[in-house]
Amino acid sequence: FRAHMESQRMEFDRKFLSMDDALARKDDEISRLQQENKRLADHKREAEMTKGDLNKIKESYMDDSRRHEEKEMQRARYVEELKQKMDDDRQRLESQMRKMEVDLRNEKRSREEAEAREHRLAEETKR
């Protein structure tokens, strides 16, 4: 009976040591998984910070792009307004030139008629 009890005690000790080893391995695995979890959480936090930085850069780029588009549209409007003003000025000057040409022709004709009258008057006075 004693040998049987001794055998059971040894079997119990062996199972206890085996269970203790299994628990130690599980504790090591839990510790490893906790460290891995912490490392992944750190990577996630870094990735989120990087994503935030990239979003800020994207927003800045979009703002710069929008401002550039606005400036380009403003420049295009200015160029169109300037073209229109120059066209209006050209038309106004052409109109003034045509009026001056007409006035000049009328003045020349009036002068020629006046000279012709003077010439006729002089001829009539000579007779």
URMOWO-V483728 format. One record per backbone hydrogen bond with DSSP energy under -1.0 kcal/mol. NH is the residue of the N-H (numbers start at 0). CO is the residue of the C=O. Records with the same first field share a line. If there is no record, write none. Layout:
NH->CO + CO
//
This chain:
4->0
5->1
6->2
7->3
8->4
9->5
10->6
11->7
12->8
13->9
14->10
15->11
16->12
17->13
18->14
19->15
20->16
21->17
22->18
23->19
24->20
25->21
26->22
27->23
28->24
29->25
30->26
31->27
32->28
33->29
34->30
35->31
36->32
37->33
38->34
39->35
40->36
41->37
42->38
43->39
44->40
45->41
46->42
47->43
48->44
49->45
50->46
51->47
52->48
53->49
54->50
55->51
56->52
57->53
58->54
59->55
60->56
61->57
62->58
63->59
64->60
65->61
66->62
67->63
68->64
69->65
70->66
71->67
72->68
73->69
74->70
75->71
76->72
77->73
78->74
79->75
80->76
81->77
82->78
83->79
84->80
85->81
86->82
87->83
88->84
89->85
90->86
91->87
92->88
93->89
94->90
95->91
96->92
97->93
98->94
99->95
100->96
101->97
102->98
103->99
104->100
105->101
106->102
107->103
108->104
109->105
110->106
111->107
112->108
113->109
114->110
115->111
116->112
117->113
118->114
119->115
120->116
121->117
122->118
123->119
124->120
125->121
126->122
//
